[in-house]
Amino acid sequence: MSNLITPRTLSGFRDYLPDVMLARERVLEIARGVYRSYGFTPIDTPACESLDVLLGKGGEESDKLVYRVRSARGEKEEMGLRFDLTVPFARFAAQYINQLGTPFKRYAMGPVWRGERPGHGRYREFWQCDFDTIGTTSNAADIEAVLVINDLFTAIGFDRFEVRVNNRLVLNGLLELYGLADRAVPLLRSLDKLPKIGREKVAEDMGREGGVTPEQAGRVLDLAAITGTNDEILARTEALFAATPNEKAAEGIRRLRELLAVARAAGVPDGRVRIDLSICRGLDYYTGTIYETFLTDLPGIGSVCSGGRYDNLASVYTKQVLPGVGASLGLDRLIAAMEELKHPLLAGQSTPAQVLVVQFDAARLGDYQRVARQLRDAGIATEVYPDARKVGQQLGYAEKRGFKLALIAGSAEFEQGVWKVKDLAKREETAVPEGELVDRIRDSL
């Protein structure tokens, strides 16, 4: 009777084969470069936090998604896996801000865990790539977040995407106008479900969770339904408060107008930033500008980079006022989208090496490794095939994994002091003197 364990991946988790993992690492490198170019500095926090650090920050729904951690040693302190990187950052800032000073700009990349139902591009374990500025309420920091998102997706190779923005101050001002300010949390949680369940079910959810009438729910949903150009949307929103001015709404609209003006002046393409009053972000800690980023060719996968302003999140850890703003790239959802869109970064290469040195003669292994080291010293990733098999087998291996070039040398080539350089895509072969090898390969690549 077999005792073999069936190899399997848990629901909501996924394995990454080399071709996808290479693209994933490349996106991480790009994100790092963009974040650093704006002056964000790296930090990291533990995967586990005390439960009192995690719970009650994103709302009841997010609390239900937190994975609890039990220690085999039975420690008394209750722990949980982080469900995002923002809450741990607020704890981190409260703990170290006197040492770091403000404003403090950080980026962090790592896995987070949520016990939610898996879906298309939605996993229970996934990586977030966050950037945040903490210690300032300036709208300049909110605006910079849009610039970072724009540069990030452009650097990854997208030109068809839009950053949708809203401001919680506008939403809260509307709720005050309708006498619903005390029900803001459940109503905005319901509104956040609009893209998933539609207007009718959201209205029902608002009645059930927020205790509002169908007419009241309809008024809130009417705001979310306002469409037009950015200027038209803001003008129509202002008109709602003409008879009863609201300071929060006015400030939210002012901040959105300034964001659009600065983004345009900074060179963000027209149409790239779009006001969308239906966006509210489901986490309770957002207080101001909020962002969601959608790929024009695959909007159904959802937002691939989201965030916003959170002015009070750190207040549960410190008496210092530490307002913050930032956004998070959802790496795994983005990779799922890139797979579906056949993005060039997922071109089928499953090796980071560009050159394969064919082992034609086992007795010459030292020469093959010597030349490979010369190429590596010149910054050219090179692999030596481990066995002296038929050349055709080795070239088949190279083509399958996406190598660009193969180097071949037998006794005749060693006598002549040359190497055959084979372009695997063009299937062309050239004899190159060993002294010119590095320069010729660099030119070919």
N, C-alpha and C positions, 0 to 999 in steps of 0.2 A: 504493500500500500504506500502510495507516494505521500511524502510530507512536505512537498513543495508549496510555498506560499505564492498565490497568484499575484504577479506584479500588476499594480494598479495605482492610479492617481486619485486622490480624494476629490469628491465633487466640489467645485469652486476653486480648485487649485490646478496648476498646470506645470508641465515640464517644458523646458525650452531647448530645442535641438540647436546645433551649432550655428546654422544659417540665421535663425531668428535671434539667437543670443548675441551674435556679432552685431546685428543691427541695433539690438537693445543697448549694448555697450557703447555703440557709436552715438546713439541719442543721448545717453548719459554724458558722454564727452562734450557733445555740442551744448547741452544744457549748462554744464559746468562752465564752459567758455563764455556763454552769454551772461550768466549770472555774475561771473567774475568781472566781466567788462563793465558792469554797472557798480562795482565796488562791494558786492555781497561777499561775505567771508564764510568759509565752511565751519559748521559745528555738527555734532551728533549727540543723540540722546539714546538711552537704553530702549530696547524693545518692550520691556516690562516697566510699568509704573504702578505705584500704589493705587488701589481702586478709588480712593478719595480724590486723587489727582485727576482721574479720568472721568468719573461719573458726574452727571449734572452739568456738563459744560456744553454739550451739543444738543441737549434735549432728551426727552424720554425715549424717542425712537432710537437715537444713537446709543443710549445706555443699554438698550436691548441687544445691540449688536456687538457689545464688548465681550471678547473672550476672557473668561476668568482663568487664572493660572493657579494650579494647586501644587504645592511643593511636596516631594516625597518625604521630606524631613519634617513636615508639619509645622512650618513657621506660622506664627499667629497673624502676621501682617498679610492682608488680602491684596492680591496683585492681579493685574490684567494686562493684556497685550494692547499696545497703543492702537487706536482706530484712525488716527491721523497724525500728522507731524506738528500741527499748530498748537494743540493743547499742551504737549510736552514742551514746546518752545516757550509758551507762556510761563510754565513752571520754571524752565531754565532761566528765562529773563529775570523773573522775580528773585531767583537764587543768586544770580551773578551780575545783575545790572550795575551795581556799585563799582564792580571791577571793570566792566565793559564800557560804561558810559553810554549816553544817548545823543543822537539817534544811533541805533545799532542795526546794521544790515547783515542778515545771515541767509545762507542757503543750506539745505539739508536734503539728503537723498537716502531712502531706505524703505524697507517693507513695512506695511501696516496691515492690520487684520480686522475684518468685519464679518460677523456671523449673519450675513444676509443671503437671500436667495440668489444663486448664480444666474447670470443671463449673458446675452451677447456682449462681449467685452467687459463683463462685470464678474469679478472674482472675489473670493473670500480672503485671499492673500494677494496683495498687489503693491507695487512700488509707487511712492510719491516723490516728486522732485520739487521741493518748496523753495520759495524765496520770500522774505519778509523784511519789513522795516518797522522797528518798534521804538517808541519814545517820542513820536511826533503826531500831531493831528493835522499837519499841513496837507492840503489837497495835492501838493506837488508829489508827495509820496504815492498817493492814489493814482495819479496820472502816470507816474513812472512805471507802475505795475503794468499798465496797458502797453507802454513802450517795450517793456521786457518781453511780454507775451508775443507782441508783434515780431520782435527780432528773433525770438526763440523759434517760432514756427517757420519763419522765413529761412533761418539757418538750417533747419531740419530738411527743408526742401519743399515746403508748401507755399503756394501762392493763392490758393482758393480756400480761404478760411475767414471767419469773422469773429470778432470779440464783442459779445453782447454785454452791455452794461446797464445797471440800474442803481438806485440808491435807496437803502432801507429808510432813510429819512422821508422820502416821498411816500413810501408805503405806510409808514407810521403816521405821517401827517394826514393821509387819507382816512385811516382808521380813526384818528382823533376827530376829523370832520364829521364822520358818521356815528360818533359816540361809541366806537368799538375798541378804543385804545387798550382797555383792560383784557381784551381777548386776542391781542396781537399774536402771541405765540402760537396758539392752535390754528388761527386763521392763516398765518403765513406758512405754517407747516402744510396745511391743506393746499394752499396755492402752489407750493413747490411741486405738488403732484400733477399739475395741469398737463404737462407734456405726456405723462404716462397714462392718465385715466380720463382726460377730457373734462370739459366744462361742467357737464351735468353731474358727473360723479363727484367732482370737486365741490360743487354747490351742496350736494348731499353731505359730504364729509365736513364741510364748514358748519352745517346745521347740527350735525351729530357731535363734533368735537368742540366747536366754538359756540354753540347755542344761539346761532343767529337765524333770522327768518330767511326764506328764499329771496325776498326783496333785498335784504342787506347783503347776502352773499352775491347777488347779481350786481350790486353796485361795485363791490370789490373786484369782481371778475370783469366788469366793464372797463375798469382802469387797465387791467392786464391785456385787454383786447384792442387798446388804442394802437393804431398803425399809421404809417406814413413816413416821411423823411424824419431825420432826427430833430430838425427844427420844428416840424409840424407836431410831432409827438410832445415835445416840451411845451409848445404854445398851447396845445389842447389840455395838457396837464395843468398848466398855470390857470387856465380858464375855470377849471373845477374849483379853484380856491379864490376866485375873483370876489365873490360875495362875502366869504369868510376866510380872510388871510390866515395862513398857518406858517409859523416861523420854521418849523422843521422841514416842511415841504419846500418852502422858498430856498432854504439853504441847500437842500438836496438838488434842486433844479439848478441853482447857481453852480454847484460843484460839477454837475454833469455838463453844463455849458462850457465851463472852463476846461474840463477834460477834453471835450471835442475840439476846442480851439487850439489847445496846446498840442494835441496829437497831430492836428493838421499842420501846424507850424513846424513841428519836428519831422515832418515828412512821411507820416503814416498814410498809406494810400487811401483815397476817398472811398467810402463804403466799407472799409475794413472794420471800423468801430461803429456799432449800431446800438441805439437805445432800445431796450426791450423791457417794458414795464411788467411783463409776466415773470421775470426772473426775481426770485427772492432768496434763494439758497436755503436749504432745509435746516441747517444748523442754527441754533438759537443765538450763538455768540456774535453774529454779524450785526453791525450798527450803522454802516454807511455805504460807501460804494461797493458794489458787488459785480463779479465778472463770471462769464461762462463763455468758453471758446468752442466753436463748432466748425467741423470740416464741411465745406460746401458740397462736396461730392459724396459725403456719407453722414448726413445730419442725424440719421436714425440711431447711430451708435451713442449719441449723447455728447455731453460736454467732455472735452479731453484736457481742459485746463481751467480750473475754477478757483475762486477765492473772494476776498473782500476785506473790508475794514472791520476790525474788532477792537473797540475802545475800552471794553471793560473786562476782557477775559482774564487778564493777570490780576484783577482786583481780589480774586478769591485766594491768592497766594501772598499778596503784599499790599501794604497801605499806600505804596507809591503808585502814582498814576502812570500806567504804561500802555498807552494806546498803540495799536499796531495795524498794519495792512500788508497783505501779501496774497500770493496765489500758488497753486499747486498743479504741476503737470502730472496727469495720471498715466504713468509710463505704460502699463500693461494694456490699458484700453487703447492708447495711441498705437501700440504695436499691433493689436488686433485690427485696428483700422488700416494700418499700413499694409498688413497682410492682405486684407480684402481689396485694397486699392492698388496692389502690386507696386508699392513704392520702390524707387530705385535702390534704396538701402537694403531691400530684401531681394537682391538680384540672384540669389542662389549660391553665393560663395559661402562655403562652410569651413573655411580655414583663414586665419589671419595672415598666413604666409602668401607671398606673391610668386615665389620661385621654388620649384622642386628640382633638387639635384638627383638625377637618376643614378642608382648604384649599378653600373654596368659590369663592374669587375670587383668582387669582394676583396681582392688583394689590394685594391686601390682606395679602400675606405678612408685612409688617412688623407689622401689627396682630395677626396670629395668633401670631407669635413673641413679641410684647410680652406678651400674655396668658399664653402658656405660661411665660414667665420669671417672671411674678407667681406662678403656681401652684407652680413649682419652688422659688421663694424661700420659699414657705409649707410646703415639705416634701412637696409632692404631685408624684410622678413623672409627667411629661407629655411626650407626643410630638406633633410636628406632622407631618401627612402631607406627603410631599415633592412631590406633584403635584396640580394642580387637576383631578382626575378627577370622574366622576359621584359624587354623594354616596352612592348605593347601593353603589358599589364600595368606597368608603372605609369605610362602616359594616360591610360584609362583612369587610373586612380587620380591623377592630376586634374584631368578634365572634369571628373565627377565632383571634385571638391572646389573647383573654381580657381585653380592656380592660373596665373597669367603666362608664365614662361617655364620651360623645362631646360635644364643643362645636361648635356650628354657628352661623355668622353670615355673612349676605350683606348686600347693600346696604340692605335694609329693616331688618335688625337693627341695623346700624351707625347708621342714621338715628335709631332709637329708643333707642340706647344699651343694648341688651340682647343676651344670648347665649342660644341654645337649648341647654339641658342635656338630653341624651338618656340615660336609664338603659337600657343595652343588654340587661340581663336582663329587665326589666319591659316594655321597649319603650314607655316613657312619656317624654314630652318636656315640658319646662317652660321658659318664658322668664324669665330672671333678669337684673336690672340688673347692669351690669359691676361697680359698686362693691360688690355683695353676692356676687360670684361665688366668691371664695375661701372665705368662710364657708359658703355653701350647698353647695359641692362637698365641703368638709371634713365637713359634717354628713351628706351623702349617702354618703360613703365609710366 
